């Protein structure tokens, strides 16, 4: 699994000009899934997300976690995170999981994250053409790949 985490002051998802999800202070998470992903990847990522110290403390130092600031979360599926750009100029998305594999993993990711942070996680709609709006705070943007734990 590959995720892009963006610390936001606000974020929302609209489908067909209708807002379907919105958060205030917290994290917008873009999630890309491959066939090899499993619950182990999910467990590692949700613990990392909940405890990642990327929110400012009283001294404006990134020293607080999502849990400590009681932040909100919006998760959006994004198969393009698994793009291969090795050859040519047209990305290949062959590594991205098909819906029959990706949807159960996406749903499990959301449920696991909700349990880890103790609150509802907002979501986009898997496979939909979504418009994502955000106000990045910092900006703070972090990419994490569960297959490359650095």
PyMOL commands that set and color helices and strands:
alter all, ss='L'
color gray80, all
select helices_A, chain A and resi 39-51+66-69+79-82+99-117
alter helices_A, ss='H'
color red, helices_A
select strands_A, chain A and resi 2-15+18-23+26-32+55-56+62-64+72-77+122-123+131-145
alter strands_A, ss='S'
color yellow, strands_A
deselect
rebuild
show_as cartoon
